[in-house]
Amino acid sequence: MQIYDASTDGWGALCVPLRTFGPEDPQYADADVAKLVCRQLGLPSYGAKLAHPGSFTNGEREPYTGMRGKALGTSPGDMCTNALYAGHVLACDHVAVWGQGTARSCGQLAERMREAGVSGVAGSYVPAGVVCTGKA
């Protein structure tokens, strides 16, 4: 998923902790973020979910590793507790936006945010994919 930040006129990935896709109920991992994105796109959102970028393939090995990072989800499991009222994903209460363009990758973005003192940045990060569906 690519997001646009008008304040820096830049596109980049919403990066989430790799542990978001761990064994503890990954089907509903940050469904609030996914539903918000799907609603923004005018797509069905009832059963929306975030997806590991490796689940979308174009025949390349891990093509997502080259995606530039723009924003970081800092609280897996509740990145957007204000999703009903947020106008867009960059307004989510636990999404930090890098205000200086984009980073080369989600890993580099996480490192920059750690150095800048952003709280909640831990572990490895990958770009988030989203699956929009009207079925649970």
C-alpha positions as protocol buffer text, in pm:
chain_id: "A"
residue {
  index: 1
  type: MET
  ca { x: 0 y: 0 z: 0 }
}
residue {
  index: 2
  type: GLN
  ca { x: 137 y: 339 z: -100 }
}
residue {
  index: 3
  type: ILE
  ca { x: 26 y: 654 z: 80 }
}
residue {
  index: 4
  type: TYR
  ca { x: 57 y: 1018 z: -21 }
}
residue {
  index: 5
  type: ASP
  ca { x: 164 y: 1294 z: 215 }
}
residue {
  index: 6
  type: ALA
  ca { x: 67 y: 1634 z: 74 }
}
residue {
  index: 7
  type: SER
  ca { x: 288 y: 1819 z: 323 }
}
residue {
  index: 8
  type: THR
  ca { x: 601 y: 1672 z: 162 }
}
residue {
  index: 9
  type: ASP
  ca { x: 445 y: 1592 z: -178 }
}
residue {
  index: 10
  type: GLY
  ca { x: 571 y: 1235 z: -139 }
}
residue {
  index: 11
  type: TRP
  ca { x: 448 y: 880 z: -184 }
}
residue {
  index: 12
  type: GLY
  ca { x: 572 y: 590 z: 25 }
}
residue {
  index: 13
  type: ALA
  ca { x: 469 y: 279 z: 211 }
}
residue {
  index: 14
  type: LEU
  ca { x: 286 y: 251 z: 540 }
}
residue {
  index: 15
  type: CYS
  ca { x: 538 y: 40 z: 729 }
}
residue {
  index: 16
  type: VAL
  ca { x: 423 y: -192 z: 1006 }
}
residue {
  index: 17
  type: PRO
  ca { x: 611 y: -414 z: 1249 }
}
residue {
  index: 18
  type: LEU
  ca { x: 675 y: -759 z: 1105 }
}
residue {
  index: 19
  type: ARG
  ca { x: 524 y: -901 z: 1424 }
}
residue {
  index: 20
  type: THR
  ca { x: 188 y: -761 z: 1306 }
}
residue {
  index: 21
  type: PHE
  ca { x: 166 y: -1077 z: 1096 }
}
residue {
  index: 22
  type: GLY
  ca { x: 261 y: -1311 z: 1380 }
}
residue {
  index: 23
  type: PRO
  ca { x: 74 y: -1621 z: 1495 }
}
residue {
  index: 24
  type: GLU
  ca { x: -156 y: -1442 z: 1740 }
}
residue {
  index: 25
  type: ASP
  ca { x: -475 y: -1390 z: 1538 }
}
residue {
  index: 26
  type: PRO
  ca { x: -314 y: -1229 z: 1230 }
}
residue {
  index: 27
  type: GLN
  ca { x: -649 y: -1234 z: 1048 }
}
residue {
  index: 28
  type: TYR
  ca { x: -762 y: -933 z: 1251 }
}
residue {
  index: 29
  type: ALA
  ca { x: -427 y: -757 z: 1286 }
}
residue {
  index: 30
  type: ASP
  ca { x: -502 y: -386 z: 1273 }
}
residue {
  index: 31
  type: ALA
  ca { x: -829 y: -435 z: 1088 }
}
residue {
  index: 32
  type: ASP
  ca { x: -916 y: -75 z: 1184 }
}
residue {
  index: 33
  type: VAL
  ca { x: -637 y: 57 z: 959 }
}
residue {
  index: 34
  type: ALA
  ca { x: -736 y: -174 z: 674 }
}
residue {
  index: 35
  type: LYS
  ca { x: -1103 y: -76 z: 699 }
}
residue {
  index: 36
  type: LEU
  ca { x: -1013 y: 293 z: 694 }
}
residue {
  index: 37
  type: VAL
  ca { x: -798 y: 248 z: 382 }
}
residue {
  index: 38
  type: CYS
  ca { x: -1068 y: 48 z: 203 }
}
residue {
  index: 39
  type: ARG
  ca { x: -1333 y: 310 z: 289 }
}
residue {
  index: 40
  type: GLN
  ca { x: -1103 y: 582 z: 152 }
}
residue {
  index: 41
  type: LEU
  ca { x: -1074 y: 386 z: -174 }
}
residue {
  index: 42
  type: GLY
  ca { x: -1451 y: 332 z: -194 }
}
residue {
  index: 43
  type: LEU
  ca { x: -1405 y: -45 z: -164 }
}
residue {
  index: 44
  type: PRO
  ca { x: -1585 y: -297 z: 61 }
}
residue {
  index: 45
  type: SER
  ca { x: -1442 y: -280 z: 411 }
}
residue {
  index: 46
  type: TYR
  ca { x: -1639 y: -513 z: 640 }
}
residue {
  index: 47
  type: GLY
  ca { x: -1381 y: -793 z: 628 }
}
residue {
  index: 48
  type: ALA
  ca { x: -1078 y: -578 z: 542 }
}
residue {
  index: 49
  type: LYS
  ca { x: -739 y: -679 z: 681 }
}
residue {
  index: 50
  type: LEU
  ca { x: -375 y: -590 z: 657 }
}
residue {
  index: 51
  type: ALA
  ca { x: -164 y: -841 z: 470 }
}
residue {
  index: 52
  type: HIS
  ca { x: 205 y: -923 z: 467 }
}
residue {
  index: 53
  type: PRO
  ca { x: 351 y: -777 z: 146 }
}
residue {
  index: 54
  type: GLY
  ca { x: 490 y: -1118 z: 53 }
}
residue {
  index: 55
  type: SER
  ca { x: 135 y: -1236 z: -11 }
}
residue {
  index: 56
  type: PHE
  ca { x: 126 y: -1013 z: -321 }
}
residue {
  index: 57
  type: THR
  ca { x: 370 y: -1140 z: -576 }
}
residue {
  index: 58
  type: ASN
  ca { x: 462 y: -1040 z: -927 }
}
residue {
  index: 59
  type: GLY
  ca { x: 708 y: -1322 z: -976 }
}
residue {
  index: 60
  type: GLU
  ca { x: 996 y: -1138 z: -811 }
}
residue {
  index: 61
  type: ARG
  ca { x: 1154 y: -1246 z: -486 }
}
residue {
  index: 62
  type: GLU
  ca { x: 1041 y: -1001 z: -215 }
}
residue {
  index: 63
  type: PRO
  ca { x: 970 y: -708 z: -450 }
}
residue {
  index: 64
  type: TYR
  ca { x: 846 y: -503 z: -155 }
}
residue {
  index: 65
  type: THR
  ca { x: 1198 y: -461 z: -16 }
}
residue {
  index: 66
  type: GLY
  ca { x: 1250 y: -177 z: -263 }
}
residue {
  index: 67
  type: MET
  ca { x: 946 y: 21 z: -150 }
}
residue {
  index: 68
  type: ARG
  ca { x: 1024 y: 359 z: 1 }
}
residue {
  index: 69
  type: GLY
  ca { x: 895 y: 420 z: 355 }
}
residue {
  index: 70
  type: LYS
  ca { x: 676 y: 719 z: 445 }
}
residue {
  index: 71
  type: ALA
  ca { x: 487 y: 637 z: 765 }
}
residue {
  index: 72
  type: LEU
  ca { x: 531 y: 391 z: 1050 }
}
residue {
  index: 73
  type: GLY
  ca { x: 271 y: 212 z: 1259 }
}
residue {
  index: 74
  type: THR
  ca { x: 408 y: 231 z: 1612 }
}
residue {
  index: 75
  type: SER
  ca { x: 152 y: 28 z: 1805 }
}
residue {
  index: 76
  type: PRO
  ca { x: 69 y: -307 z: 1643 }
}
residue {
  index: 77
  type: GLY
  ca { x: -281 y: -422 z: 1721 }
}
residue {
  index: 78
  type: ASP
  ca { x: -419 y: -73 z: 1778 }
}
residue {
  index: 79
  type: MET
  ca { x: -255 y: 158 z: 1524 }
}
residue {
  index: 80
  type: CYS
  ca { x: -576 y: 344 z: 1451 }
}
residue {
  index: 81
  type: THR
  ca { x: -809 y: 337 z: 1748 }
}
residue {
  index: 82
  type: ASN
  ca { x: -956 y: 662 z: 1612 }
}
residue {
  index: 83
  type: ALA
  ca { x: -1034 y: 503 z: 1271 }
}
residue {
  index: 84
  type: LEU
  ca { x: -1403 y: 599 z: 1282 }
}
residue {
  index: 85
  type: TYR
  ca { x: -1307 y: 967 z: 1301 }
}
residue {
  index: 86
  type: ALA
  ca { x: -973 y: 980 z: 1117 }
}
residue {
  index: 87
  type: GLY
  ca { x: -1010 y: 1124 z: 771 }
}
residue {
  index: 88
  type: HIS
  ca { x: -715 y: 924 z: 640 }
}
residue {
  index: 89
  type: VAL
  ca { x: -453 y: 676 z: 758 }
}
residue {
  index: 90
  type: LEU
  ca { x: -194 y: 948 z: 828 }
}
residue {
  index: 91
  type: ALA
  ca { x: -433 y: 1084 z: 1094 }
}
residue {
  index: 92
  type: CYS
  ca { x: -436 y: 756 z: 1288 }
}
residue {
  index: 93
  type: ASP
  ca { x: -329 y: 799 z: 1650 }
}
residue {
  index: 94
  type: HIS
  ca { x: -39 y: 551 z: 1632 }
}
residue {
  index: 95
  type: VAL
  ca { x: 95 y: 622 z: 1284 }
}
residue {
  index: 96
  type: ALA
  ca { x: 406 y: 841 z: 1273 }
}
residue {
  index: 97
  type: VAL
  ca { x: 475 y: 1026 z: 946 }
}
residue {
  index: 98
  type: TRP
  ca { x: 831 y: 1097 z: 836 }
}
residue {
  index: 99
  type: GLY
  ca { x: 822 y: 1467 z: 751 }
}
residue {
  index: 100
  type: GLN
  ca { x: 1146 y: 1475 z: 555 }
}
residue {
  index: 101
  type: GLY
  ca { x: 1057 y: 1306 z: 227 }
}
residue {
  index: 102
  type: THR
  ca { x: 1080 y: 928 z: 223 }
}
residue {
  index: 103
  type: ALA
  ca { x: 1325 y: 669 z: 347 }
}
residue {
  index: 104
  type: ARG
  ca { x: 1491 y: 413 z: 118 }
}
residue {
  index: 105
  type: SER
  ca { x: 1299 y: 128 z: 288 }
}
residue {
  index: 106
  type: CYS
  ca { x: 1081 y: 49 z: 588 }
}
residue {
  index: 107
  type: GLY
  ca { x: 1390 y: -65 z: 777 }
}
residue {
  index: 108
  type: GLN
  ca { x: 1567 y: 265 z: 715 }
}
residue {
  index: 109
  type: LEU
  ca { x: 1253 y: 457 z: 812 }
}
residue {
  index: 110
  type: ALA
  ca { x: 1231 y: 267 z: 1143 }
}
residue {
  index: 111
  type: GLU
  ca { x: 1596 y: 345 z: 1214 }
}
residue {
  index: 112
  type: ARG
  ca { x: 1549 y: 716 z: 1139 }
}
residue {
  index: 113
  type: MET
  ca { x: 1246 y: 731 z: 1365 }
}
residue {
  index: 114
  type: ARG
  ca { x: 1429 y: 550 z: 1647 }
}
residue {
  index: 115
  type: GLU
  ca { x: 1713 y: 804 z: 1616 }
}
residue {
  index: 116
  type: ALA
  ca { x: 1457 y: 1087 z: 1622 }
}
residue {
  index: 117
  type: GLY
  ca { x: 1315 y: 952 z: 1949 }
}
residue {
  index: 118
  type: VAL
  ca { x: 976 y: 835 z: 1821 }
}
residue {
  index: 119
  type: SER
  ca { x: 831 y: 607 z: 2088 }
}
residue {
  index: 120
  type: GLY
  ca { x: 707 y: 256 z: 2016 }
}
residue {
  index: 121
  type: VAL
  ca { x: 948 y: 183 z: 1729 }
}
residue {
  index: 122
  type: ALA
  ca { x: 1083 y: -168 z: 1783 }
}
residue {
  index: 123
  type: GLY
  ca { x: 1176 y: -466 z: 1571 }
}
residue {
  index: 124
  type: SER
  ca { x: 1171 y: -513 z: 1194 }
}
residue {
  index: 125
  type: TYR
  ca { x: 928 y: -328 z: 967 }
}
residue {
  index: 126
  type: VAL
  ca { x: 773 y: -418 z: 630 }
}
residue {
  index: 127
  type: PRO
  ca { x: 531 y: -235 z: 398 }
}
residue {
  index: 128
  type: ALA
  ca { x: 169 y: -319 z: 473 }
}
residue {
  index: 129
  type: GLY
  ca { x: -59 y: -465 z: 211 }
}
residue {
  index: 130
  type: VAL
  ca { x: -435 y: -437 z: 242 }
}
residue {
  index: 131
  type: VAL
  ca { x: -713 y: -673 z: 137 }
}
residue {
  index: 132
  type: CYS
  ca { x: -1052 y: -508 z: 94 }
}
residue {
  index: 133
  type: THR
  ca { x: -1355 y: -735 z: 115 }
}
residue {
  index: 134
  type: GLY
  ca { x: -1716 y: -716 z: 224 }
}
residue {
  index: 135
  type: LYS
  ca { x: -1706 y: -1067 z: 373 }
}
residue {
  index: 136
  type: ALA
  ca { x: -1577 y: -1163 z: 715 }
}
